[in-house]
Amino acid sequence: MTWHEIERSALVSALTEVGPDAPTLCEGWRSRHLAAHVVLRETAPLVAAGIVVPPLAGRTERAIDDLASSATRADSYAQLVARIAAGAPRWNPMSWAAERANLLEFFVHTEDVRRGAGLDTPRVLDADHAEALWQHLVHSASRHYRRAPCGVVLVVPGGPRRAVRRTPRDGGTVVVRGEVGELALHAFGRGTAARVHVLGDPADVAALNRATGA
């Protein structure tokens, strides 16, 4: 299995374990809403585009709500989760670039489910798995931290470090230190759930926290 396939399996397992109405780290979403989001992202990308295109957000939210509303029973929810397990159809570009498109996405959404349901202990990742997450994270982190008003350096204890956002002329730099999975959660705006240490000038740290949901 590839790494994104491993994470897809982990997401399916987490969704199955918690059932349709478990809380998640995504504000306003139960587990069935998160499952609906993943299904629409892979099967109806134009409908799901509102996640990244603000003018389309209303249509996307309605589609997620409609699909989630159809999955309140155990059987209908199981069918929805089975669509995630089946993967994206071949016509979807995500099926061609699945590692790049899905590895971090599925890792973070698995933790959205686990930690939203109170399973706060981080998963133990083997070295190759962590390295795959790290490589994808450092290539995408500048986008995730684009609203940060300070420089950002990600550091894995005893491992690699990378400056992912350049320090502005009139700002400082903040160091975010933690295991790779926790750094991914922080970068994806799950700052309150990520087990990281954030170091820097208090004003810069506070500004970064606001930008990352901490």
RAHU-V121423 format. One record per residue. N is the residue number from 1. RES is the residue in one letter. SS is DSSP state (hx for helix, st for strand, lp for the rest). D_LAST is the distance of its C-alpha to the last C-alpha in Angstrom with 1 decimal. Layout:
# RAHU-V121423
n;res;ss;d_last
N;RES;SS;D_LAST
N;RES;SS;D_LAST
This chain:
# RAHU-V121423
n;res;ss;d_last
1;M;lp;33.8
2;T;lp;31.5
3;W;hx;27.8
4;H;hx;26.7
5;E;hx;29.4
6;I;hx;28.1
7;E;hx;24.6
8;R;hx;26.2
9;S;hx;28.1
10;A;hx;25.1
11;L;hx;23.5
12;V;hx;26.8
13;S;hx;27.1
14;A;hx;23.7
15;L;hx;24.5
16;T;hx;28.0
17;E;hx;27.0
18;V;hx;24.7
19;G;lp;26.9
20;P;lp;26.4
21;D;lp;24.4
22;A;lp;21.7
23;P;st;18.1
24;T;lp;15.7
25;L;lp;12.0
26;C;lp;13.2
27;E;lp;13.3
28;G;lp;17.0
29;W;lp;18.3
30;R;st;20.4
31;S;hx;21.5
32;R;hx;24.5
33;H;hx;22.5
34;L;hx;20.7
35;A;hx;24.1
36;A;hx;25.6
37;H;hx;23.1
38;V;hx;24.1
39;V;hx;27.8
40;L;hx;27.8
41;R;hx;26.1
42;E;hx;29.0
43;T;hx;31.9
44;A;lp;31.4
45;P;hx;29.4
46;L;hx;30.7
47;V;hx;29.4
48;A;hx;26.0
49;A;hx;25.8
50;G;hx;23.8
51;I;hx;20.6
52;V;lp;21.1
53;V;lp;23.7
54;P;hx;22.6
55;P;hx;26.2
56;L;hx;26.6
57;A;hx;23.5
58;G;hx;25.5
59;R;hx;28.0
60;T;hx;25.5
61;E;hx;23.8
62;R;hx;27.3
63;A;hx;28.4
64;I;hx;25.5
65;D;hx;26.2
66;D;hx;29.9
67;L;hx;29.6
68;A;hx;27.3
69;S;hx;29.8
70;S;lp;32.5
71;A;lp;30.9
72;T;lp;30.7
73;R;lp;33.5
74;A;hx;33.5
75;D;hx;36.0
76;S;hx;34.4
77;Y;hx;31.0
78;A;hx;32.6
79;Q;hx;34.2
80;L;hx;31.0
81;V;hx;29.4
82;A;hx;32.7
83;R;hx;32.3
84;I;hx;29.1
85;A;hx;31.2
86;A;hx;34.0
87;G;lp;31.9
88;A;lp;32.1
89;P;lp;35.7
90;R;lp;37.5
91;W;lp;37.6
92;N;lp;33.9
93;P;hx;32.9
94;M;hx;30.0
95;S;hx;32.7
96;W;lp;34.0
97;A;lp;30.9
98;A;hx;29.2
99;E;hx;27.7
100;R;hx;26.0
101;A;hx;25.0
102;N;hx;23.9
103;L;hx;23.0
104;L;hx;19.3
105;E;hx;19.2
106;F;hx;20.8
107;F;hx;18.9
108;V;hx;15.5
109;H;hx;17.3
110;T;hx;18.9
111;E;hx;15.8
112;D;hx;14.6
113;V;hx;17.9
114;R;hx;18.1
115;R;hx;14.8
116;G;hx;15.0
117;A;lp;18.5
118;G;lp;17.6
119;L;lp;18.7
120;D;lp;16.1
121;T;lp;18.3
122;P;lp;17.7
123;R;lp;20.7
124;V;lp;23.1
125;L;lp;23.9
126;D;lp;27.2
127;A;hx;27.4
128;D;hx;28.6
129;H;hx;25.8
130;A;hx;23.1
131;E;hx;25.1
132;A;hx;25.2
133;L;hx;21.4
134;W;hx;21.1
135;Q;hx;23.8
136;H;hx;22.3
137;L;hx;18.8
138;V;hx;20.2
139;H;hx;22.3
140;S;hx;19.6
141;A;hx;16.5
142;S;hx;17.9
143;R;hx;17.7
144;H;hx;14.1
145;Y;lp;13.1
146;R;lp;15.8
147;R;lp;13.9
148;A;lp;12.5
149;P;lp;14.8
150;C;lp;15.4
151;G;st;16.8
152;V;st;14.9
153;V;st;16.7
154;L;st;15.9
155;V;st;17.9
156;V;lp;19.1
157;P;lp;20.7
158;G;lp;24.4
159;G;lp;24.0
160;P;lp;23.4
161;R;st;21.3
162;R;st;20.9
163;A;st;20.0
164;V;st;18.4
165;R;st;18.0
166;R;lp;20.8
167;T;lp;20.3
168;P;lp;21.4
169;R;lp;24.5
170;D;lp;23.0
171;G;lp;19.6
172;G;lp;18.5
173;T;st;17.1
174;V;st;14.0
175;V;st;14.6
176;V;st;12.3
177;R;st;14.4
178;G;lp;14.7
179;E;lp;17.0
180;V;hx;17.4
181;G;hx;16.0
182;E;hx;12.7
183;L;hx;12.6
184;A;hx;13.5
185;L;hx;10.7
186;H;hx;8.2
187;A;hx;10.7
188;F;lp;11.0
189;G;lp;7.6
190;R;lp;6.9
191;G;lp;4.1
192;T;lp;4.3
193;A;lp;7.9
194;A;lp;8.6
195;R;lp;10.9
196;V;lp;10.6
197;H;st;11.6
198;V;st;10.4
199;L;st;13.6
200;G;lp;14.9
201;D;lp;15.9
202;P;hx;13.7
203;A;hx;13.9
204;D;hx;12.9
205;V;hx;10.0
206;A;hx;8.8
207;A;hx;9.8
208;L;hx;8.2
209;N;hx;4.6
210;R;hx;6.2
211;A;hx;7.8
212;T;hx;5.6
213;G;lp;3.8
214;A;lp;0.0
